[in-house]
Amino acid sequence: MNTFCQSCGMPLSSEQGNNTSDQYCQHCTDSQGKLKSKEFVQAGIAEWLKQISLKDPETADFMKRASHYMNAMPAWAEV
């Protein structure tokens, strides 16, 4: 089993209640364990970046930052 989600980097844990995928977390998969769309995952990562950022949300481009972040993830590196 991978230790981190191959889509977003979130630590994988059986305690999260996601037993449908051993590669992706419950935020990145549907109820059958299939990876959600890149756009859906990107929006979620952008929202997470906005919450942890010290930058002004009105001036920072969190979708662009999320895209750069996702390019380093195995699930999206070749997409």
C-alpha positions as CSV (number, residue, x, y, z in Angstrom):
1,M,0.0,0.0,0.0
2,N,1.2,3.5,-0.8
3,T,1.7,5.8,2.1
4,F,0.5,8.9,0.3
5,C,-2.3,9.6,-2.1
6,Q,-0.8,9.5,-5.7
7,S,-3.2,12.3,-6.7
8,C,-2.9,14.9,-3.9
9,G,-0.2,13.7,-1.5
10,M,-2.5,13.3,1.5
11,P,-1.4,10.5,3.9
12,L,-3.4,7.3,3.4
13,S,-4.8,5.7,6.4
14,S,-7.3,2.9,6.9
15,E,-8.9,5.0,9.6
16,Q,-10.1,7.5,6.9
17,G,-12.8,5.0,5.8
18,N,-11.5,4.7,2.2
19,N,-11.0,1.1,1.5
20,T,-11.9,1.3,-2.2
21,S,-8.4,2.4,-3.4
22,D,-4.9,1.8,-2.2
23,Q,-3.5,4.6,-4.3
24,Y,-5.8,7.5,-3.7
25,C,-7.5,9.2,-0.7
26,Q,-11.3,9.5,-0.3
27,H,-11.1,13.1,-1.5
28,C,-9.7,12.1,-4.8
29,T,-11.9,9.1,-5.5
30,D,-15.6,8.4,-6.1
31,S,-17.5,5.6,-4.2
32,Q,-16.1,3.0,-6.5
33,G,-12.5,4.0,-5.9
34,K,-12.0,5.6,-9.3
35,L,-10.0,8.8,-9.5
36,K,-12.1,11.9,-9.9
37,S,-11.5,14.4,-12.7
38,K,-8.3,16.5,-12.7
39,E,-10.4,19.7,-12.6
40,F,-12.3,18.4,-9.5
41,V,-9.1,17.5,-7.6
42,Q,-7.4,20.8,-8.7
43,A,-10.3,22.8,-7.2
44,G,-10.0,20.9,-3.9
45,I,-6.2,21.4,-3.8
46,A,-6.7,25.1,-4.6
47,E,-9.1,25.5,-1.8
48,W,-6.7,23.8,0.6
49,L,-3.9,26.0,-0.5
50,K,-6.1,29.1,0.0
51,Q,-6.8,28.0,3.6
52,I,-3.2,27.5,4.5
53,S,-1.7,30.4,2.6
54,L,-0.6,33.7,4.2
55,K,-1.1,35.4,0.8
56,D,-4.2,37.5,0.1
57,P,-6.8,35.3,-1.5
58,E,-7.8,38.1,-3.8
59,T,-4.4,38.4,-5.5
60,A,-3.0,34.8,-5.4
61,D,-3.8,32.4,-8.2
62,F,-4.5,29.2,-6.2
63,M,-5.7,27.3,-9.2
64,K,-2.4,27.9,-11.0
65,R,-0.5,26.9,-7.8
66,A,-2.6,23.8,-7.5
67,S,-1.8,22.9,-11.2
68,H,1.9,23.2,-10.5
69,Y,1.5,21.1,-7.4
70,M,-0.4,18.4,-9.2
71,N,2.2,18.1,-12.0
72,A,4.6,16.6,-9.3
73,M,2.0,14.0,-8.3
74,P,2.3,10.5,-10.0
75,A,-1.4,10.5,-10.9
76,W,-1.1,13.7,-12.9
77,A,2.5,13.9,-14.0
78,E,1.9,12.4,-17.4
79,V,-1.6,13.9,-18.0
